[in-house]
């Protein structure tokens, strides 16, 4: 069993420098029990917001679609 940190989910949503590693981790852990904390959703949403409004790496028009996919 692995505890998955919100940084894994955030990397996949915003496609940052750790995107590929995060995706591989989830793919390799498919048959393993994965758990996370309730706070992970909030932290992932915050990372998405930061990449849209502060870092401007993601266009604002994509924010609502990505947010719904959390």
C-alpha positions, 0 to 999 in steps of 0.5 A, a space after each residue: 500500500 502506498 500513500 499518494 501525495 497531492 504532488 503526484 496528482 498535481 503533476 499530472 493535471 498541470 503537466 509539470 517537470 514531474 509529469 512523466 514520473 508521476 504517470 509512470 508511478 500510477 501506472 506501475 502501482 495499478 495493482 497496489 492499493 493506493 490511498 491519499 488524504 482528503 486534503 489532496 484534492 484541495 492541494 491539487 486544486 491550489 496547484 492548478 490555480 497557481 499554474 493558471 493565475 500566478 505562473 501563467 503556464 496554463 491558459 485561463 480558459 482551460 482552468 474550468 475544464 481541468 478543475 472539473 477533472 480533479 
